[in-house]
């Protein structure tokens, strides 16, 4: 079963910001496969995201490993931050790697290594600043219950495709992992017994690098 186990887009966000929806893209290399949205909710102490993304694949895509597909999420949040006189930076709590862009009072700034926003010049007085953060996260797909043989590949057929997914966006240290899943549909919203979905394992094995033997693998991700 193909799925994304953990997205990790909630780091450093407030409780309210964690629940704000995100835009998502499913990509293969530089190619966008599908676009959509991710809505967040609580699963006990964890945060999970419900992803719905759709697109049209112009030509069949070969995937030699599940990580060739990635889920990329992006959301923009705004904060009102109290700043003291002579303050030279605003702490965000968000890792720099997750910050795509940042603005303070509508002026773009570059976060430091800790994800904090420098103020230049320093604040001349106590004031309230409006901070806008666009945060991103990227996660690879993995195979869950099934295995992909070393000499097999997955094929994503040309045509319409829709991904319906549940991903774990944040895990509490005091809880179990939330269950994740992914369903990939094509032109037909139903599944006929014996029919492959738009994403399936190529039944024809690829020759091993050594030129001897072929791998094994069967079934749908």
Secondary structure, 3 states (H helix, E strand, C coil): CEECCECCCCCCCCHHHHCCCEEEEEEECCEEEEEEEEEEEEECCEEEEEEEEEEEECCCEEECCHHHEEEEEEEEEEEEEEECCCCCEECCCCCHHHEEEEEECCEEECECCCCCEECCCCCCCCEEEEEEEEEEEEEECEECCCCCCCCCCEEECCEEEEEEEEEEEECCCCCCCCCCEEEEECCCCCCCCCCCCCEEECCCCCCCCCCCCCCCCCCCC
